[in-house]
Amino acid sequence: MIIFEMPAPNGALARYHRIAKWEMTSEYTRAIVNSYHSAEMVNISWQDEYTIPLEWKISTIDDIEFILTAPGAPMAGGSIVPDTVETLSCAQARKWAEVKIERDRRRYGTFTAAFGTIQIDEASLSALRNARLLIMAEGSTIPWTLADNTAATITLDDANAALLASIQYQTDVHILSQAIRDEIDAAETVEAVQALGVDGYPWPVASVAVEEEDETLG
């Protein structure tokens, strides 16, 4: 099984992907994959077909899972986990894969800076660093495209503050994910692992802290 977050045709997010069957033709290998949102929704899934060139050697479902999660593949970066939870190690592997999805969704999603909400994936932060250099070299401000595709005019102070705050946020997300992993590894039963709800942890807030103005009653 592959754990990887991707949108289903109805707009829902599918996280679990099981190879239902595969067959070889004279031109390619065809893999049929059932995808569903959660482990409890295995009977409510959508099915997709993936075509794999014959140059990929395929002997087992494990080979298909490896190919579909390879760099540049439809589920690149996905985690391969056991299909069924029969042992503690299986449960731990699946739970950690769920945590990694949540971690990366937050760490490379959006962040609300003082001037608006920005993308904080690696490419976007690299572009913001370059914008910072451009401001230093050529002028006091620069236009910046926000996550909703509107534009904001930012200063050097804006760029510096957004970079520092977003990187600190990403660091905090990573630290919490490792703390969750420690809990997963410390669990002694399958039931204890399954009881760890990924969404129930105090994930950092993806925005700068807003200081409230003091109000003095006269």
PyMOL commands that place a pseudoatom at each C-alpha (Angstrom):
pseudoatom trace, name=CA, resn=MET, resi=1, chain=A, elem=C, hetatm=0, pos=[0.000, 0.000, 0.000]
pseudoatom trace, name=CA, resn=ILE, resi=2, chain=A, elem=C, hetatm=0, pos=[1.045, 3.574, -0.690]
pseudoatom trace, name=CA, resn=ILE, resi=3, chain=A, elem=C, hetatm=0, pos=[0.218, 6.486, 1.603]
pseudoatom trace, name=CA, resn=PHE, resi=4, chain=A, elem=C, hetatm=0, pos=[0.233, 9.715, -0.388]
pseudoatom trace, name=CA, resn=GLU, resi=5, chain=A, elem=C, hetatm=0, pos=[-2.129, 12.685, -0.359]
pseudoatom trace, name=CA, resn=MET, resi=6, chain=A, elem=C, hetatm=0, pos=[-3.718, 13.567, -3.698]
pseudoatom trace, name=CA, resn=PRO, resi=7, chain=A, elem=C, hetatm=0, pos=[-7.119, 14.928, -4.807]
pseudoatom trace, name=CA, resn=ALA, resi=8, chain=A, elem=C, hetatm=0, pos=[-9.835, 12.533, -5.941]
pseudoatom trace, name=CA, resn=PRO, resi=9, chain=A, elem=C, hetatm=0, pos=[-12.128, 13.453, -8.874]
pseudoatom trace, name=CA, resn=ASN, resi=10, chain=A, elem=C, hetatm=0, pos=[-14.821, 14.671, -6.443]
pseudoatom trace, name=CA, resn=GLY, resi=11, chain=A, elem=C, hetatm=0, pos=[-12.386, 17.043, -4.736]
pseudoatom trace, name=CA, resn=ALA, resi=12, chain=A, elem=C, hetatm=0, pos=[-11.840, 14.900, -1.629]
pseudoatom trace, name=CA, resn=LEU, resi=13, chain=A, elem=C, hetatm=0, pos=[-8.312, 14.013, -0.566]
pseudoatom trace, name=CA, resn=ALA, resi=14, chain=A, elem=C, hetatm=0, pos=[-7.259, 10.395, -1.020]
pseudoatom trace, name=CA, resn=ARG, resi=15, chain=A, elem=C, hetatm=0, pos=[-4.441, 9.191, 1.202]
pseudoatom trace, name=CA, resn=TYR, resi=16, chain=A, elem=C, hetatm=0, pos=[-4.445, 5.399, 0.877]
pseudoatom trace, name=CA, resn=HIS, resi=17, chain=A, elem=C, hetatm=0, pos=[-3.702, 3.672, -2.434]
pseudoatom trace, name=CA, resn=ARG, resi=18, chain=A, elem=C, hetatm=0, pos=[-3.819, -0.097, -2.859]
pseudoatom trace, name=CA, resn=ILE, resi=19, chain=A, elem=C, hetatm=0, pos=[-2.791, -1.920, -6.033]
pseudoatom trace, name=CA, resn=ALA, resi=20, chain=A, elem=C, hetatm=0, pos=[-5.935, -3.874, -6.961]
pseudoatom trace, name=CA, resn=LYS, resi=21, chain=A, elem=C, hetatm=0, pos=[-4.441, -5.709, -9.933]
pseudoatom trace, name=CA, resn=TRP, resi=22, chain=A, elem=C, hetatm=0, pos=[-1.935, -5.386, -12.734]
pseudoatom trace, name=CA, resn=GLU, resi=23, chain=A, elem=C, hetatm=0, pos=[-1.527, -6.883, -16.157]
pseudoatom trace, name=CA, resn=MET, resi=24, chain=A, elem=C, hetatm=0, pos=[1.066, -6.755, -18.910]
pseudoatom trace, name=CA, resn=THR, resi=25, chain=A, elem=C, hetatm=0, pos=[0.376, -6.080, -22.582]
pseudoatom trace, name=CA, resn=SER, resi=26, chain=A, elem=C, hetatm=0, pos=[2.743, -6.072, -25.541]
pseudoatom trace, name=CA, resn=GLU, resi=27, chain=A, elem=C, hetatm=0, pos=[3.255, -2.315, -25.045]
pseudoatom trace, name=CA, resn=TYR, resi=28, chain=A, elem=C, hetatm=0, pos=[3.042, -1.547, -21.326]
pseudoatom trace, name=CA, resn=THR, resi=29, chain=A, elem=C, hetatm=0, pos=[2.061, -2.696, -17.844]
pseudoatom trace, name=CA, resn=ARG, resi=30, chain=A, elem=C, hetatm=0, pos=[-1.327, -1.511, -16.616]
pseudoatom trace, name=CA, resn=ALA, resi=31, chain=A, elem=C, hetatm=0, pos=[-1.812, -1.085, -12.863]
pseudoatom trace, name=CA, resn=ILE, resi=32, chain=A, elem=C, hetatm=0, pos=[-5.266, -0.579, -11.340]
pseudoatom trace, name=CA, resn=VAL, resi=33, chain=A, elem=C, hetatm=0, pos=[-5.168, 1.310, -8.035]
pseudoatom trace, name=CA, resn=ASN, resi=34, chain=A, elem=C, hetatm=0, pos=[-7.974, 1.753, -5.504]
pseudoatom trace, name=CA, resn=SER, resi=35, chain=A, elem=C, hetatm=0, pos=[-7.673, 5.029, -3.576]
pseudoatom trace, name=CA, resn=TYR, resi=36, chain=A, elem=C, hetatm=0, pos=[-9.584, 6.128, -0.490]
pseudoatom trace, name=CA, resn=HIS, resi=37, chain=A, elem=C, hetatm=0, pos=[-9.491, 8.825, 2.169]
pseudoatom trace, name=CA, resn=SER, resi=38, chain=A, elem=C, hetatm=0, pos=[-8.913, 6.891, 5.384]
pseudoatom trace, name=CA, resn=ALA, resi=39, chain=A, elem=C, hetatm=0, pos=[-8.224, 3.390, 6.608]
pseudoatom trace, name=CA, resn=GLU, resi=40, chain=A, elem=C, hetatm=0, pos=[-11.861, 3.115, 7.693]
pseudoatom trace, name=CA, resn=MET, resi=41, chain=A, elem=C, hetatm=0, pos=[-13.160, 3.931, 4.189]
pseudoatom trace, name=CA, resn=VAL, resi=42, chain=A, elem=C, hetatm=0, pos=[-11.580, 1.025, 2.340]
pseudoatom trace, name=CA, resn=ASN, resi=43, chain=A, elem=C, hetatm=0, pos=[-14.956, 0.106, 0.787]
pseudoatom trace, name=CA, resn=ILE, resi=44, chain=A, elem=C, hetatm=0, pos=[-15.559, 3.663, -0.452]
pseudoatom trace, name=CA, resn=SER, resi=45, chain=A, elem=C, hetatm=0, pos=[-12.856, 4.236, -3.021]
pseudoatom trace, name=CA, resn=TRP, resi=46, chain=A, elem=C, hetatm=0, pos=[-12.206, 5.541, -6.500]
pseudoatom trace, name=CA, resn=GLN, resi=47, chain=A, elem=C, hetatm=0, pos=[-10.224, 3.589, -9.023]
pseudoatom trace, name=CA, resn=ASP, resi=48, chain=A, elem=C, hetatm=0, pos=[-7.526, 4.844, -11.342]
pseudoatom trace, name=CA, resn=GLU, resi=49, chain=A, elem=C, hetatm=0, pos=[-5.305, 3.297, -13.972]
pseudoatom trace, name=CA, resn=TYR, resi=50, chain=A, elem=C, hetatm=0, pos=[-1.575, 3.862, -14.331]
pseudoatom trace, name=CA, resn=THR, resi=51, chain=A, elem=C, hetatm=0, pos=[0.413, 2.927, -17.417]
pseudoatom trace, name=CA, resn=ILE, resi=52, chain=A, elem=C, hetatm=0, pos=[3.995, 1.798, -16.817]
pseudoatom trace, name=CA, resn=PRO, resi=53, chain=A, elem=C, hetatm=0, pos=[6.501, 1.436, -19.699]
pseudoatom trace, name=CA, resn=LEU, resi=54, chain=A, elem=C, hetatm=0, pos=[7.820, -2.058, -20.335]
pseudoatom trace, name=CA, resn=GLU, resi=55, chain=A, elem=C, hetatm=0, pos=[11.395, -1.033, -19.569]
pseudoatom trace, name=CA, resn=TRP, resi=56, chain=A, elem=C, hetatm=0, pos=[10.429, -1.123, -15.896]
pseudoatom trace, name=CA, resn=LYS, resi=57, chain=A, elem=C, hetatm=0, pos=[10.935, -4.672, -14.670]
pseudoatom trace, name=CA, resn=ILE, resi=58, chain=A, elem=C, hetatm=0, pos=[7.868, -5.781, -12.726]
pseudoatom trace, name=CA, resn=SER, resi=59, chain=A, elem=C, hetatm=0, pos=[7.558, -9.083, -10.916]
pseudoatom trace, name=CA, resn=THR, resi=60, chain=A, elem=C, hetatm=0, pos=[5.422, -8.200, -7.899]
pseudoatom trace, name=CA, resn=ILE, resi=61, chain=A, elem=C, hetatm=0, pos=[3.118, -5.522, -6.517]
pseudoatom trace, name=CA, resn=ASP, resi=62, chain=A, elem=C, hetatm=0, pos=[6.105, -4.269, -4.525]
pseudoatom trace, name=CA, resn=ASP, resi=63, chain=A, elem=C, hetatm=0, pos=[7.756, -3.328, -7.818]
pseudoatom trace, name=CA, resn=ILE, resi=64, chain=A, elem=C, hetatm=0, pos=[4.707, -1.309, -8.880]
pseudoatom trace, name=CA, resn=GLU, resi=65, chain=A, elem=C, hetatm=0, pos=[4.607, 0.517, -5.550]
pseudoatom trace, name=CA, resn=PHE, resi=66, chain=A, elem=C, hetatm=0, pos=[8.282, 1.386, -5.938]
pseudoatom trace, name=CA, resn=ILE, resi=67, chain=A, elem=C, hetatm=0, pos=[7.726, 2.702, -9.479]
pseudoatom trace, name=CA, resn=LEU, resi=68, chain=A, elem=C, hetatm=0, pos=[4.668, 4.789, -8.568]
pseudoatom trace, name=CA, resn=THR, resi=69, chain=A, elem=C, hetatm=0, pos=[6.530, 6.498, -5.706]
pseudoatom trace, name=CA, resn=ALA, resi=70, chain=A, elem=C, hetatm=0, pos=[9.810, 7.081, -7.559]
pseudoatom trace, name=CA, resn=PRO, resi=71, chain=A, elem=C, hetatm=0, pos=[10.928, 10.674, -8.329]
pseudoatom trace, name=CA, resn=GLY, resi=72, chain=A, elem=C, hetatm=0, pos=[8.773, 12.122, -11.099]
pseudoatom trace, name=CA, resn=ALA, resi=73, chain=A, elem=C, hetatm=0, pos=[6.097, 9.433, -10.699]
pseudoatom trace, name=CA, resn=PRO, resi=74, chain=A, elem=C, hetatm=0, pos=[2.419, 10.217, -9.910]
pseudoatom trace, name=CA, resn=MET, resi=75, chain=A, elem=C, hetatm=0, pos=[2.927, 9.470, -6.197]
pseudoatom trace, name=CA, resn=ALA, resi=76, chain=A, elem=C, hetatm=0, pos=[6.543, 10.600, -5.885]
pseudoatom trace, name=CA, resn=GLY, resi=77, chain=A, elem=C, hetatm=0, pos=[7.570, 10.812, -2.257]
pseudoatom trace, name=CA, resn=GLY, resi=78, chain=A, elem=C, hetatm=0, pos=[4.755, 8.578, -1.038]
pseudoatom trace, name=CA, resn=SER, resi=79, chain=A, elem=C, hetatm=0, pos=[5.366, 6.042, 1.720]
pseudoatom trace, name=CA, resn=ILE, resi=80, chain=A, elem=C, hetatm=0, pos=[5.078, 2.309, 1.053]
pseudoatom trace, name=CA, resn=VAL, resi=81, chain=A, elem=C, hetatm=0, pos=[3.522, 0.526, 4.029]
pseudoatom trace, name=CA, resn=PRO, resi=82, chain=A, elem=C, hetatm=0, pos=[2.062, -2.926, 4.745]
pseudoatom trace, name=CA, resn=ASP, resi=83, chain=A, elem=C, hetatm=0, pos=[-1.454, -3.486, 3.378]
pseudoatom trace, name=CA, resn=THR, resi=84, chain=A, elem=C, hetatm=0, pos=[-2.783, -4.784, 6.666]
pseudoatom trace, name=CA, resn=VAL, resi=85, chain=A, elem=C, hetatm=0, pos=[-2.014, -3.959, 10.280]
pseudoatom trace, name=CA, resn=GLU, resi=86, chain=A, elem=C, hetatm=0, pos=[-1.062, -7.323, 11.738]
pseudoatom trace, name=CA, resn=THR, resi=87, chain=A, elem=C, hetatm=0, pos=[1.955, -6.420, 13.850]
pseudoatom trace, name=CA, resn=LEU, resi=88, chain=A, elem=C, hetatm=0, pos=[3.115, -3.492, 15.955]
pseudoatom trace, name=CA, resn=SER, resi=89, chain=A, elem=C, hetatm=0, pos=[5.782, -2.572, 13.400]
pseudoatom trace, name=CA, resn=CYS, resi=90, chain=A, elem=C, hetatm=0, pos=[3.156, -2.483, 10.623]
pseudoatom trace, name=CA, resn=ALA, resi=91, chain=A, elem=C, hetatm=0, pos=[0.950, -0.175, 12.669]
pseudoatom trace, name=CA, resn=GLN, resi=92, chain=A, elem=C, hetatm=0, pos=[3.894, 2.081, 13.481]
pseudoatom trace, name=CA, resn=ALA, resi=93, chain=A, elem=C, hetatm=0, pos=[4.956, 2.318, 9.837]
pseudoatom trace, name=CA, resn=ARG, resi=94, chain=A, elem=C, hetatm=0, pos=[1.469, 3.297, 8.716]
pseudoatom trace, name=CA, resn=LYS, resi=95, chain=A, elem=C, hetatm=0, pos=[0.986, 5.830, 11.498]
pseudoatom trace, name=CA, resn=TRP, resi=96, chain=A, elem=C, hetatm=0, pos=[4.336, 7.486, 10.805]
pseudoatom trace, name=CA, resn=ALA, resi=97, chain=A, elem=C, hetatm=0, pos=[3.432, 7.721, 7.115]
pseudoatom trace, name=CA, resn=GLU, resi=98, chain=A, elem=C, hetatm=0, pos=[0.237, 9.550, 8.119]
pseudoatom trace, name=CA, resn=VAL, resi=99, chain=A, elem=C, hetatm=0, pos=[2.256, 11.939, 10.285]
pseudoatom trace, name=CA, resn=LYS, resi=100, chain=A, elem=C, hetatm=0, pos=[4.655, 12.687, 7.425]
pseudoatom trace, name=CA, resn=ILE, resi=101, chain=A, elem=C, hetatm=0, pos=[1.756, 13.604, 5.149]
pseudoatom trace, name=CA, resn=GLU, resi=102, chain=A, elem=C, hetatm=0, pos=[0.386, 16.010, 7.747]
pseudoatom trace, name=CA, resn=ARG, resi=103, chain=A, elem=C, hetatm=0, pos=[3.859, 17.373, 8.476]
pseudoatom trace, name=CA, resn=ASP, resi=104, chain=A, elem=C, hetatm=0, pos=[4.641, 18.103, 4.836]
pseudoatom trace, name=CA, resn=ARG, resi=105, chain=A, elem=C, hetatm=0, pos=[1.180, 19.524, 4.150]
pseudoatom trace, name=CA, resn=ARG, resi=106, chain=A, elem=C, hetatm=0, pos=[1.776, 22.088, 6.864]
pseudoatom trace, name=CA, resn=ARG, resi=107, chain=A, elem=C, hetatm=0, pos=[5.490, 22.654, 6.342]
pseudoatom trace, name=CA, resn=TYR, resi=108, chain=A, elem=C, hetatm=0, pos=[5.194, 23.319, 2.606]
pseudoatom trace, name=CA, resn=GLY, resi=109, chain=A, elem=C, hetatm=0, pos=[1.726, 24.867, 2.483]
pseudoatom trace, name=CA, resn=THR, resi=110, chain=A, elem=C, hetatm=0, pos=[0.976, 28.493, 3.270]
pseudoatom trace, name=CA, resn=PHE, resi=111, chain=A, elem=C, hetatm=0, pos=[1.927, 30.963, 5.978]
pseudoatom trace, name=CA, resn=THR, resi=112, chain=A, elem=C, hetatm=0, pos=[0.232, 34.224, 6.888]
pseudoatom trace, name=CA, resn=ALA, resi=113, chain=A, elem=C, hetatm=0, pos=[2.784, 37.016, 7.153]
pseudoatom trace, name=CA, resn=ALA, resi=114, chain=A, elem=C, hetatm=0, pos=[2.045, 40.605, 8.152]
pseudoatom trace, name=CA, resn=PHE, resi=115, chain=A, elem=C, hetatm=0, pos=[1.393, 41.570, 4.521]
pseudoatom trace, name=CA, resn=GLY, resi=116, chain=A, elem=C, hetatm=0, pos=[-0.678, 38.520, 3.538]
pseudoatom trace, name=CA, resn=THR, resi=117, chain=A, elem=C, hetatm=0, pos=[-0.678, 34.750, 3.085]
pseudoatom trace, name=CA, resn=ILE, resi=118, chain=A, elem=C, hetatm=0, pos=[2.272, 33.340, 1.141]
pseudoatom trace, name=CA, resn=GLN, resi=119, chain=A, elem=C, hetatm=0, pos=[3.328, 29.957, -0.204]
pseudoatom trace, name=CA, resn=ILE, resi=120, chain=A, elem=C, hetatm=0, pos=[6.205, 28.420, 1.769]
pseudoatom trace, name=CA, resn=ASP, resi=121, chain=A, elem=C, hetatm=0, pos=[7.267, 25.488, -0.364]
pseudoatom trace, name=CA, resn=GLU, resi=122, chain=A, elem=C, hetatm=0, pos=[10.974, 25.353, -1.163]
pseudoatom trace, name=CA, resn=ALA, resi=123, chain=A, elem=C, hetatm=0, pos=[10.647, 27.156, -4.501]
pseudoatom trace, name=CA, resn=SER, resi=124, chain=A, elem=C, hetatm=0, pos=[8.561, 29.970, -3.004]
pseudoatom trace, name=CA, resn=LEU, resi=125, chain=A, elem=C, hetatm=0, pos=[10.937, 30.589, -0.108]
pseudoatom trace, name=CA, resn=SER, resi=126, chain=A, elem=C, hetatm=0, pos=[13.874, 30.573, -2.510]
pseudoatom trace, name=CA, resn=ALA, resi=127, chain=A, elem=C, hetatm=0, pos=[12.074, 33.185, -4.619]
pseudoatom trace, name=CA, resn=LEU, resi=128, chain=A, elem=C, hetatm=0, pos=[11.433, 35.280, -1.512]
pseudoatom trace, name=CA, resn=ARG, resi=129, chain=A, elem=C, hetatm=0, pos=[15.134, 35.162, -0.646]
pseudoatom trace, name=CA, resn=ASN, resi=130, chain=A, elem=C, hetatm=0, pos=[15.939, 36.365, -4.161]
pseudoatom trace, name=CA, resn=ALA, resi=131, chain=A, elem=C, hetatm=0, pos=[13.328, 39.114, -3.854]
pseudoatom trace, name=CA, resn=ARG, resi=132, chain=A, elem=C, hetatm=0, pos=[15.011, 40.224, -0.649]
pseudoatom trace, name=CA, resn=LEU, resi=133, chain=A, elem=C, hetatm=0, pos=[18.313, 40.585, -2.510]
pseudoatom trace, name=CA, resn=LEU, resi=134, chain=A, elem=C, hetatm=0, pos=[16.594, 42.504, -5.297]
pseudoatom trace, name=CA, resn=ILE, resi=135, chain=A, elem=C, hetatm=0, pos=[15.078, 44.949, -2.829]
pseudoatom trace, name=CA, resn=MET, resi=136, chain=A, elem=C, hetatm=0, pos=[18.492, 45.506, -1.275]
pseudoatom trace, name=CA, resn=ALA, resi=137, chain=A, elem=C, hetatm=0, pos=[20.093, 46.110, -4.658]
pseudoatom trace, name=CA, resn=GLU, resi=138, chain=A, elem=C, hetatm=0, pos=[17.523, 48.095, -6.600]
pseudoatom trace, name=CA, resn=GLY, resi=139, chain=A, elem=C, hetatm=0, pos=[14.865, 49.671, -4.448]
pseudoatom trace, name=CA, resn=SER, resi=140, chain=A, elem=C, hetatm=0, pos=[12.890, 49.933, -1.263]
pseudoatom trace, name=CA, resn=THR, resi=141, chain=A, elem=C, hetatm=0, pos=[9.914, 47.789, -2.282]
pseudoatom trace, name=CA, resn=ILE, resi=142, chain=A, elem=C, hetatm=0, pos=[8.919, 44.998, -4.667]
pseudoatom trace, name=CA, resn=PRO, resi=143, chain=A, elem=C, hetatm=0, pos=[5.570, 43.474, -5.705]
pseudoatom trace, name=CA, resn=TRP, resi=144, chain=A, elem=C, hetatm=0, pos=[4.922, 39.984, -4.319]
pseudoatom trace, name=CA, resn=THR, resi=145, chain=A, elem=C, hetatm=0, pos=[2.240, 37.512, -5.400]
pseudoatom trace, name=CA, resn=LEU, resi=146, chain=A, elem=C, hetatm=0, pos=[0.274, 36.085, -2.477]
pseudoatom trace, name=CA, resn=ALA, resi=147, chain=A, elem=C, hetatm=0, pos=[-1.208, 32.599, -2.165]
pseudoatom trace, name=CA, resn=ASP, resi=148, chain=A, elem=C, hetatm=0, pos=[-4.568, 33.788, -3.541]
pseudoatom trace, name=CA, resn=ASN, resi=149, chain=A, elem=C, hetatm=0, pos=[-2.818, 35.307, -6.589]
pseudoatom trace, name=CA, resn=THR, resi=150, chain=A, elem=C, hetatm=0, pos=[-3.364, 38.882, -5.427]
pseudoatom trace, name=CA, resn=ALA, resi=151, chain=A, elem=C, hetatm=0, pos=[-0.362, 41.181, -5.158]
pseudoatom trace, name=CA, resn=ALA, resi=152, chain=A, elem=C, hetatm=0, pos=[1.212, 42.958, -2.213]
pseudoatom trace, name=CA, resn=THR, resi=153, chain=A, elem=C, hetatm=0, pos=[4.018, 45.488, -2.124]
pseudoatom trace, name=CA, resn=ILE, resi=154, chain=A, elem=C, hetatm=0, pos=[6.681, 44.382, 0.340]
pseudoatom trace, name=CA, resn=THR, resi=155, chain=A, elem=C, hetatm=0, pos=[9.685, 46.070, 1.892]
pseudoatom trace, name=CA, resn=LEU, resi=156, chain=A, elem=C, hetatm=0, pos=[12.985, 44.598, 2.997]
pseudoatom trace, name=CA, resn=ASP, resi=157, chain=A, elem=C, hetatm=0, pos=[11.658, 44.412, 6.551]
pseudoatom trace, name=CA, resn=ASP, resi=158, chain=A, elem=C, hetatm=0, pos=[8.577, 42.552, 5.273]
pseudoatom trace, name=CA, resn=ALA, resi=159, chain=A, elem=C, hetatm=0, pos=[10.710, 40.005, 3.423]
pseudoatom trace, name=CA, resn=ASN, resi=160, chain=A, elem=C, hetatm=0, pos=[13.064, 39.489, 6.363]
pseudoatom trace, name=CA, resn=ALA, resi=161, chain=A, elem=C, hetatm=0, pos=[10.236, 39.058, 8.852]
pseudoatom trace, name=CA, resn=ALA, resi=162, chain=A, elem=C, hetatm=0, pos=[8.309, 36.667, 6.593]
pseudoatom trace, name=CA, resn=LEU, resi=163, chain=A, elem=C, hetatm=0, pos=[11.369, 34.504, 5.978]
pseudoatom trace, name=CA, resn=LEU, resi=164, chain=A, elem=C, hetatm=0, pos=[12.319, 34.294, 9.643]
pseudoatom trace, name=CA, resn=ALA, resi=165, chain=A, elem=C, hetatm=0, pos=[8.776, 33.602, 10.834]
pseudoatom trace, name=CA, resn=SER, resi=166, chain=A, elem=C, hetatm=0, pos=[7.983, 30.993, 8.169]
pseudoatom trace, name=CA, resn=ILE, resi=167, chain=A, elem=C, hetatm=0, pos=[11.262, 29.138, 8.691]
pseudoatom trace, name=CA, resn=GLN, resi=168, chain=A, elem=C, hetatm=0, pos=[10.667, 29.119, 12.450]
pseudoatom trace, name=CA, resn=TYR, resi=169, chain=A, elem=C, hetatm=0, pos=[7.171, 27.764, 11.792]
pseudoatom trace, name=CA, resn=GLN, resi=170, chain=A, elem=C, hetatm=0, pos=[8.551, 24.993, 9.570]
pseudoatom trace, name=CA, resn=THR, resi=171, chain=A, elem=C, hetatm=0, pos=[11.095, 24.134, 12.254]
pseudoatom trace, name=CA, resn=ASP, resi=172, chain=A, elem=C, hetatm=0, pos=[8.378, 23.941, 14.914]
pseudoatom trace, name=CA, resn=VAL, resi=173, chain=A, elem=C, hetatm=0, pos=[6.296, 21.666, 12.683]
pseudoatom trace, name=CA, resn=HIS, resi=174, chain=A, elem=C, hetatm=0, pos=[9.280, 19.367, 12.213]
pseudoatom trace, name=CA, resn=ILE, resi=175, chain=A, elem=C, hetatm=0, pos=[10.003, 19.291, 15.952]
pseudoatom trace, name=CA, resn=LEU, resi=176, chain=A, elem=C, hetatm=0, pos=[6.419, 18.317, 16.749]
pseudoatom trace, name=CA, resn=SER, resi=177, chain=A, elem=C, hetatm=0, pos=[6.409, 15.612, 14.082]
pseudoatom trace, name=CA, resn=GLN, resi=178, chain=A, elem=C, hetatm=0, pos=[9.497, 14.070, 15.659]
pseudoatom trace, name=CA, resn=ALA, resi=179, chain=A, elem=C, hetatm=0, pos=[7.843, 14.184, 19.082]
pseudoatom trace, name=CA, resn=ILE, resi=180, chain=A, elem=C, hetatm=0, pos=[4.861, 12.330, 17.605]
pseudoatom trace, name=CA, resn=ARG, resi=181, chain=A, elem=C, hetatm=0, pos=[7.235, 9.800, 16.087]
pseudoatom trace, name=CA, resn=ASP, resi=182, chain=A, elem=C, hetatm=0, pos=[8.738, 9.206, 19.524]
pseudoatom trace, name=CA, resn=GLU, resi=183, chain=A, elem=C, hetatm=0, pos=[5.232, 8.446, 20.833]
pseudoatom trace, name=CA, resn=ILE, resi=184, chain=A, elem=C, hetatm=0, pos=[4.609, 6.074, 17.935]
pseudoatom trace, name=CA, resn=ASP, resi=185, chain=A, elem=C, hetatm=0, pos=[7.878, 4.245, 18.568]
pseudoatom trace, name=CA, resn=ALA, resi=186, chain=A, elem=C, hetatm=0, pos=[7.151, 4.078, 22.306]
pseudoatom trace, name=CA, resn=ALA, resi=187, chain=A, elem=C, hetatm=0, pos=[3.695, 2.539, 21.832]
pseudoatom trace, name=CA, resn=GLU, resi=188, chain=A, elem=C, hetatm=0, pos=[3.643, -1.090, 22.913]
pseudoatom trace, name=CA, resn=THR, resi=189, chain=A, elem=C, hetatm=0, pos=[0.497, -2.336, 21.168]
pseudoatom trace, name=CA, resn=VAL, resi=190, chain=A, elem=C, hetatm=0, pos=[-1.233, -1.937, 17.800]
pseudoatom trace, name=CA, resn=GLU, resi=191, chain=A, elem=C, hetatm=0, pos=[-4.215, -0.415, 19.588]
pseudoatom trace, name=CA, resn=ALA, resi=192, chain=A, elem=C, hetatm=0, pos=[-2.022, 2.191, 21.272]
pseudoatom trace, name=CA, resn=VAL, resi=193, chain=A, elem=C, hetatm=0, pos=[-0.575, 3.234, 17.913]
pseudoatom trace, name=CA, resn=GLN, resi=194, chain=A, elem=C, hetatm=0, pos=[-3.973, 3.438, 16.248]
pseudoatom trace, name=CA, resn=ALA, resi=195, chain=A, elem=C, hetatm=0, pos=[-5.273, 5.600, 19.102]
pseudoatom trace, name=CA, resn=LEU, resi=196, chain=A, elem=C, hetatm=0, pos=[-2.752, 8.326, 18.262]
pseudoatom trace, name=CA, resn=GLY, resi=197, chain=A, elem=C, hetatm=0, pos=[-4.793, 10.860, 16.319]
pseudoatom trace, name=CA, resn=VAL, resi=198, chain=A, elem=C, hetatm=0, pos=[-2.547, 12.901, 14.033]
pseudoatom trace, name=CA, resn=ASP, resi=199, chain=A, elem=C, hetatm=0, pos=[-4.963, 15.842, 13.922]
pseudoatom trace, name=CA, resn=GLY, resi=200, chain=A, elem=C, hetatm=0, pos=[-5.242, 15.989, 17.704]
pseudoatom trace, name=CA, resn=TYR, resi=201, chain=A, elem=C, hetatm=0, pos=[-1.756, 17.343, 18.339]
pseudoatom trace, name=CA, resn=PRO, resi=202, chain=A, elem=C, hetatm=0, pos=[-1.033, 21.059, 18.957]
pseudoatom trace, name=CA, resn=TRP, resi=203, chain=A, elem=C, hetatm=0, pos=[0.413, 21.814, 15.538]
pseudoatom trace, name=CA, resn=PRO, resi=204, chain=A, elem=C, hetatm=0, pos=[1.983, 25.291, 15.262]
pseudoatom trace, name=CA, resn=VAL, resi=205, chain=A, elem=C, hetatm=0, pos=[-0.171, 28.073, 13.839]
pseudoatom trace, name=CA, resn=ALA, resi=206, chain=A, elem=C, hetatm=0, pos=[0.827, 29.070, 10.312]
pseudoatom trace, name=CA, resn=SER, resi=207, chain=A, elem=C, hetatm=0, pos=[0.846, 32.812, 10.896]
pseudoatom trace, name=CA, resn=VAL, resi=208, chain=A, elem=C, hetatm=0, pos=[2.826, 35.532, 12.600]
pseudoatom trace, name=CA, resn=ALA, resi=209, chain=A, elem=C, hetatm=0, pos=[1.848, 36.299, 16.172]
pseudoatom trace, name=CA, resn=VAL, resi=210, chain=A, elem=C, hetatm=0, pos=[-0.510, 39.246, 16.297]
pseudoatom trace, name=CA, resn=GLU, resi=211, chain=A, elem=C, hetatm=0, pos=[-0.042, 41.490, 19.299]
pseudoatom trace, name=CA, resn=GLU, resi=212, chain=A, elem=C, hetatm=0, pos=[-3.274, 42.845, 20.703]
pseudoatom trace, name=CA, resn=GLU, resi=213, chain=A, elem=C, hetatm=0, pos=[-3.394, 46.545, 21.440]
pseudoatom trace, name=CA, resn=ASP, resi=214, chain=A, elem=C, hetatm=0, pos=[-3.781, 47.492, 25.077]
pseudoatom trace, name=CA, resn=GLU, resi=215, chain=A, elem=C, hetatm=0, pos=[-7.004, 49.296, 25.759]
pseudoatom trace, name=CA, resn=THR, resi=216, chain=A, elem=C, hetatm=0, pos=[-7.105, 51.646, 28.714]
pseudoatom trace, name=CA, resn=LEU, resi=217, chain=A, elem=C, hetatm=0, pos=[-10.517, 52.569, 30.017]
pseudoatom trace, name=CA, resn=GLY, resi=218, chain=A, elem=C, hetatm=0, pos=[-10.688, 56.210, 30.988]
for i in range(1, 218): cmd.bond("trace and resi %d" % i, "trace and resi %d" % (i + 1))
show_as sticks, trace
zoom trace
